[in-house]
Amino acid sequence: MNILITGSSGFVGSHLCEYLAKKNNIIGVARKINKNKDHKIIKLDLSREIKEQKFVKIFEKNKIEAIIHLASSLANNHNITKFELFENNIKITKNMIKIIKIIKPKNFINFS
């Protein structure tokens, strides 16, 4: 199965990619790229405006069947009271909707 995983460089995402890559074709999406031999990684900050056309070919070429959405801006002691944290997560959600409309996966899992 071809699976797109957002937040693939995070703690949960990196371990999930490693596990699922044993039996699936994994395409990770991450803001920061860690070197990984298990799967392909697309560098993309989902909290910024994305150019759909740039990624359509990549998504179509890989024939994504499922998306597991793990990406988010995490709260910590320094930003928990800042509204920008919530704005970033709203932007990420909007961009995920754009990506879902392009890919039209059979399955979508939102890890929230």
C-alpha positions in Angstrom: 0.0 0.0 0.0 1.2 3.6 -0.7 0.8 5.6 2.4 1.5 9.4 2.9 2.5 10.3 6.5 2.6 13.9 7.6 4.8 14.8 10.5 7.1 12.0 9.5 10.2 13.4 11.3 8.5 13.7 14.7 8.7 11.1 17.4 5.5 9.3 16.6 5.8 9.8 12.8 9.4 8.5 12.6 8.5 5.4 14.5 5.3 4.8 12.5 7.2 5.3 9.2 9.8 2.8 10.3 7.2 0.2 11.3 5.0 0.6 8.2 7.9 0.8 5.7 8.5 -2.9 6.4 5.4 -3.9 4.3 4.3 -0.6 2.6 5.6 2.2 0.4 5.8 5.2 2.7 6.1 8.8 1.6 6.8 11.1 4.5 6.0 14.8 4.7 8.1 16.8 7.1 9.1 20.4 7.8 12.6 19.2 8.6 14.2 16.2 6.9 16.0 13.6 8.8 18.1 11.2 6.7 16.1 8.0 6.4 16.6 4.9 4.3 13.2 3.4 4.9 11.1 5.9 2.9 10.9 8.9 0.6 10.5 12.3 2.3 8.9 15.5 0.9 10.1 18.6 2.6 6.9 20.7 3.1 5.9 23.1 5.9 2.1 22.6 6.1 1.7 25.7 8.2 2.7 27.8 5.2 0.8 28.4 1.9 1.4 25.4 -0.4 1.5 25.4 -4.2 -0.8 22.5 -5.1 0.6 22.2 -8.6 4.1 21.5 -7.3 3.0 18.4 -5.4 0.3 17.0 -7.7 2.8 15.2 -9.8 4.5 13.7 -6.8 1.2 12.6 -5.3 -0.2 11.2 -8.5 3.1 9.4 -9.4 3.0 7.6 -6.1 -0.7 6.7 -6.2 -1.4 7.4 -2.5 -4.0 5.1 -1.1 -4.0 6.3 2.5 -2.9 9.4 4.5 -2.0 9.3 8.1 -1.9 12.9 9.4 0.4 13.5 12.4 1.7 17.0 11.7 0.9 19.9 14.1 2.4 22.7 15.9 3.0 21.5 19.5 2.2 23.5 22.6 5.0 24.1 25.1 5.6 26.3 28.1 6.6 29.2 25.8 3.7 29.2 23.3 0.7 27.7 25.2 -1.0 31.1 25.6 -0.1 32.4 22.1 -2.9 32.5 19.6 -0.4 31.8 16.8 -0.2 28.1 17.9 -3.9 27.7 17.1 -3.6 29.7 13.8 -0.7 27.4 12.6 -2.8 24.3 13.3 -5.7 25.8 11.4 -3.4 26.5 8.5 -2.1 22.9 8.6 -5.7 21.6 8.6 -6.6 23.8 5.6 -3.5 22.6 3.7 -4.4 18.9 4.5 -7.8 19.5 3.0 -6.2 20.8 -0.2 -3.9 17.7 -0.3 -6.8 15.3 0.3 -8.8 16.9 -2.6 -5.8 16.3 -4.8 -5.0 12.8 -3.8 -8.5 11.5 -3.0 -7.2 8.7 -0.8 -9.3 5.6 0.1 -8.4 6.1 3.8 -7.6 9.1 6.0 -6.5 8.9 9.6 -6.2 12.1 11.6 -4.0 11.7 14.7 -5.1 14.6 16.8 
